[in-house]
Amino acid sequence: MQHPGFFVRNPALRLADLAGRLGAGLAPEANGEHLIEDVRPLAEAQPQHLSFLDNRKYMPQLSATRAGACLIAPEFADRVPPGTIALALKAPYRGFAAALQIFYPDALQPKAAMVAAGEPLVHPSAELAEGARVEPGAVIGREARIGSGTTVAAGALVGYRVVVGEGCYIGPGVSLTHAIVGNRVILHAGVRIGQDGFGFAMGPQGHLKVPQIGRVLLHDDVEIGANSCVDRGALKDTVIGQGTKIDNLVQIGHNVVIGRHCVIVGQTGISGSTELGDFVVMGGQSGAVGHIKVGSGAQIAGGGHAKDDVPAGARMGGTPAVPMAEWARQIAALKRLGRRPRAREE
């Protein structure tokens, strides 16, 4: 069964009307009658979609996009490819946030259980397979689906339209919303899955909230430790690959993609739109900035923080993270400096 989605999208808009509501410049020769149905990333957009560019790192995706229109800074408007209409805007990310609010106004209000007052804790529209177990005080939301052999522990919430596979354990106090979960997934006590990503179009006039309309996808055999958080995606999905193990108190930002069989140790933070390959290891209190790629088999030592792409198989440490041999030399140099006697004062 195809998932029906978590948010309601408003009807299509004429491009001229959308540009007017966003305060974006539209060239006179542009087709203002063109219909825009949705907002999508550059790499996924089709002629009926609006996209945006706010980070030069994604300029190659701009040249290949098939988007019908693109919000873009005026100085880059001539870079949009043929077939894409430029909507010139000084703050394209702010325009993107406003466009999402136009198309998905209900996304500004997160959906939890969608259970009305007086309705049972397990909503009548929820589907529980034979052998699924719901402990006292757990809430199973409207149109949720729970697979055979799955336990939803006391006080947990499985939200509106969430799908949980077979043989899973949803621990006490877990909140699981806007997510699709595979088989044999373990979520320990207090895990938070599917809440808003930290998305704001910041500016001197205030910080405009960016609706988060993506999902969280947890593949088979994922395990997530107590009080860790996985934010749902903004446009794309946040994805945790098969067999990945995540420790306690880990923060996974929106749009992050983690490959298969990774190990993420406690108090690690992974910023939005970062991608990890397969079998990546991140030590305790490590981190990665947003929009970088960590190659398969790479290791980032505890306390290390990657600010640039990490090659496959690399071993990195330090802040900012550098190859281990270089990090060792840096530490040795600091130790030597620390042992030097201070010069005598005259």
C-alpha positions in Angstrom: 0.0 0.0 0.0 1.3 3.4 -1.0 1.6 5.7 2.0 -0.9 8.6 1.8 1.5 11.2 3.3 1.4 13.3 6.4 0.4 16.7 5.1 -2.3 18.3 3.0 -1.1 20.3 -0.1 -3.1 23.3 -1.4 -4.1 23.4 -5.0 -1.8 24.5 -7.8 -1.1 28.2 -8.3 -0.4 30.3 -11.4 3.3 31.3 -11.4 2.4 35.0 -11.7 0.2 34.7 -8.6 2.9 32.8 -6.7 5.6 35.3 -7.6 3.3 38.1 -6.4 2.7 36.5 -3.1 6.4 35.9 -2.6 7.5 39.4 -3.8 9.7 37.7 -6.4 10.7 39.3 -9.7 9.3 37.6 -12.8 10.7 38.5 -16.2 8.0 40.0 -18.6 8.6 37.3 -21.2 8.1 34.5 -18.6 4.9 32.5 -18.8 2.9 33.6 -15.7 0.1 31.1 -16.5 2.4 28.2 -15.8 0.9 26.1 -13.0 3.1 25.3 -9.9 1.8 22.3 -7.9 4.5 21.7 -5.3 8.0 22.6 -3.9 10.8 20.2 -4.5 14.7 20.1 -4.3 16.6 21.0 -7.4 17.6 17.4 -8.1 14.0 16.1 -7.9 12.0 19.0 -9.3 9.9 18.6 -12.5 8.2 21.2 -14.7 5.2 21.5 -12.3 7.5 22.2 -9.3 9.1 25.2 -7.7 12.6 24.9 -6.4 15.3 27.3 -4.9 19.0 27.9 -4.8 20.5 29.5 -1.7 23.9 27.6 -1.5 26.5 27.8 -4.2 27.5 24.3 -3.4 24.4 23.2 -5.3 25.1 25.2 -8.4 25.8 21.9 -10.4 22.3 20.8 -9.5 20.9 24.1 -10.8 22.3 23.5 -14.2 20.7 20.1 -14.4 17.3 20.8 -12.8 14.0 20.3 -14.6 12.1 22.6 -12.2 9.4 24.8 -13.8 10.6 27.8 -11.7 13.4 28.5 -9.3 13.8 31.1 -6.5 17.2 32.5 -6.9 19.3 35.6 -6.0 19.2 38.2 -8.8 22.9 37.9 -9.5 22.4 34.2 -10.4 19.2 34.5 -12.3 20.9 34.1 -15.7 22.3 30.8 -14.5 19.0 28.9 -14.6 18.8 26.4 -17.4 16.4 26.6 -20.4 12.9 25.6 -19.4 13.2 26.9 -15.9 11.8 30.3 -15.0 13.9 32.4 -12.6 12.0 34.0 -9.7 14.5 36.7 -8.6 14.5 37.3 -4.8 17.2 38.8 -2.6 16.5 36.2 0.1 15.6 33.0 -1.9 15.6 30.8 1.3 13.1 33.1 2.9 11.0 32.9 -0.3 11.3 29.1 -0.1 10.0 29.1 3.5 7.1 31.3 2.4 6.2 29.1 -0.5 6.1 26.0 1.7 3.8 27.9 4.0 1.5 28.6 1.1 1.4 25.1 -0.2 1.5 23.3 3.1 -0.1 25.5 5.8 -1.0 22.6 8.1 2.7 21.6 8.3 3.3 24.5 10.7 1.3 22.5 13.2 3.0 19.1 13.9 0.7 16.1 13.8 1.0 13.8 16.8 -1.8 11.2 17.4 -4.7 13.2 15.8 -6.9 11.6 18.4 -9.9 13.7 19.6 -10.8 14.1 23.2 -12.8 11.1 24.5 -11.5 8.7 21.7 -9.7 5.6 22.8 -5.9 5.6 23.2 -5.7 3.1 20.3 -7.6 4.9 17.6 -10.3 2.8 15.8 -8.7 3.5 12.4 -5.3 2.2 13.5 -4.3 -1.3 12.2 -2.6 -3.7 14.7 -1.4 -6.9 13.2 -1.9 -10.2 15.1 0.6 -10.5 17.8 1.3 -6.7 18.2 1.3 -5.7 21.8 0.3 -2.2 23.3 1.2 -1.6 26.9 -0.9 0.5 29.3 -0.8 4.3 28.6 0.5 4.0 25.1 -1.2 6.0 22.4 -1.7 4.7 18.8 -2.8 7.5 16.5 -5.2 7.8 13.7 -4.5 5.5 10.7 -1.3 4.2 12.3 -0.2 0.6 11.3 1.7 -1.7 13.7 3.2 -5.0 12.5 3.1 -8.4 14.0 5.3 -9.0 17.0 5.9 -5.3 17.7 5.7 -4.0 21.2 4.7 -0.4 22.0 5.8 0.1 25.6 4.0 2.1 28.3 3.6 5.8 27.6 4.8 5.7 24.0 3.2 7.6 21.2 2.9 6.2 17.7 1.5 9.1 15.7 -0.8 9.8 12.8 -0.3 7.5 9.8 3.0 6.2 11.2 3.9 2.7 9.9 5.9 0.3 12.1 7.1 -3.0 10.8 7.3 -6.4 12.4 9.2 -7.4 15.5 10.0 -3.9 16.6 10.3 -2.4 20.1 9.0 1.1 20.7 10.3 1.9 24.2 8.6 3.7 27.1 8.0 7.4 26.5 9.1 7.3 22.8 7.4 9.8 20.5 7.3 8.5 16.9 5.7 10.8 14.4 5.9 11.4 10.6 7.9 8.2 10.2 8.0 4.9 8.4 9.8 2.2 10.3 11.1 -1.2 9.0 11.3 -4.5 10.8 13.2 -5.4 14.0 13.8 -1.7 14.9 14.6 -0.9 18.5 13.8 2.6 19.9 14.9 2.9 23.5 13.2 5.0 26.2 12.6 8.6 25.4 13.7 8.5 21.7 12.1 11.3 19.6 11.6 10.6 16.0 10.0 12.8 13.4 9.7 16.2 15.1 10.4 19.4 13.2 13.9 20.0 11.8 15.6 23.2 12.9 14.7 25.2 9.8 14.4 29.0 9.9 14.9 31.6 7.2 16.8 34.1 9.4 17.0 37.8 8.8 16.9 41.2 10.4 13.1 41.2 10.2 12.9 38.0 12.3 13.2 34.3 11.7 10.6 32.8 9.4 9.8 29.1 10.2 10.4 26.7 7.3 7.6 24.0 7.3 9.2 20.5 7.4 7.2 18.3 5.1 9.5 15.4 4.8 9.5 12.1 6.8 11.9 9.9 8.7 12.7 6.5 7.2 14.2 3.9 9.6 15.3 0.8 7.8 15.4 -2.8 9.1 17.5 -3.6 12.2 18.2 0.0 13.2 18.7 0.6 17.0 18.5 4.1 18.6 19.6 4.8 22.2 17.7 6.6 24.9 16.8 10.3 24.5 18.3 10.5 21.0 16.5 12.7 18.4 16.0 12.2 14.6 14.3 15.2 12.9 12.1 14.7 9.9 13.2 16.1 6.5 12.3 19.5 5.2 11.6 18.5 1.6 13.5 15.2 1.4 13.4 12.4 3.9 15.8 11.9 6.8 17.0 8.3 6.3 18.7 5.9 8.7 20.1 2.9 6.8 19.8 -0.8 7.6 21.5 -2.1 10.7 22.8 1.3 11.8 23.3 1.6 15.6 22.9 4.9 17.3 23.8 5.5 21.0 22.1 7.7 23.6 21.8 11.4 23.4 22.6 11.7 19.6 21.1 14.5 17.5 20.4 13.7 13.8 19.3 16.9 11.8 16.8 17.2 9.0 17.5 15.7 5.6 20.5 13.6 7.0 21.1 10.4 5.1 23.0 7.7 7.1 24.0 4.5 5.2 24.0 0.9 6.3 25.6 -0.5 9.5 27.0 2.8 10.7 27.9 3.3 14.4 27.1 6.7 16.0 28.3 7.0 19.6 26.8 9.1 22.4 26.4 12.9 22.3 27.3 13.1 18.6 25.5 15.7 16.4 25.0 15.5 12.7 23.8 18.7 11.1 21.2 18.9 8.4 21.6 17.5 4.8 24.8 15.7 5.7 25.3 12.3 4.1 27.1 9.3 5.6 28.1 6.3 3.6 28.0 2.7 4.8 29.9 1.4 7.8 30.9 4.9 9.0 31.9 5.3 12.7 31.5 8.5 14.6 33.0 8.5 18.1 31.5 10.1 21.2 30.9 13.8 21.2 31.9 14.0 17.5 30.0 16.0 14.9 29.6 17.0 11.3 28.5 20.3 9.9 25.7 20.5 7.4 25.8 19.7 3.7 28.9 17.5 3.7 29.5 13.9 2.7 31.3 11.3 4.8 32.5 8.4 2.7 31.9 4.7 3.4 34.1 3.2 6.0 35.3 6.5 7.3 36.0 7.0 11.0 35.8 10.2 13.0 37.4 10.0 16.4 35.6 11.0 19.6 35.5 14.8 19.9 36.3 15.2 16.3 34.3 17.6 14.1 34.2 17.4 10.3 33.7 20.6 8.5 34.5 19.4 5.0 33.8 16.2 2.9 35.5 13.1 4.4 37.0 10.6 1.9 35.9 6.9 2.0 38.0 5.0 4.5 39.6 8.0 6.1 40.4 8.2 9.8 40.0 11.7 11.1 40.3 13.5 14.5 40.4 16.9 16.0 38.5 20.2 15.5 38.3 20.8 12.6 38.9 17.2 11.8 42.1 16.3 10.0 43.7 12.9 9.1 44.8 11.1 12.2 48.6 11.4 11.6 48.2 15.2 11.2 46.1 15.3 14.4 48.8 13.4 16.3 51.4 15.9 15.1 49.2 18.8 16.2 48.7 17.3 19.7 52.5 16.7 20.0 53.3 20.2 19.0 50.9 21.6 21.6 52.5 19.5 24.3 55.9 20.8 23.4 54.7 24.3 23.5 53.1 23.7 26.9 56.4 22.4 28.3 58.5 25.4 27.2 59.6 27.5 30.2 58.5 31.1 30.1 61.1 33.7 29.4 62.4 35.5 32.5 61.2 39.0 33.0 64.0 41.6 33.1 
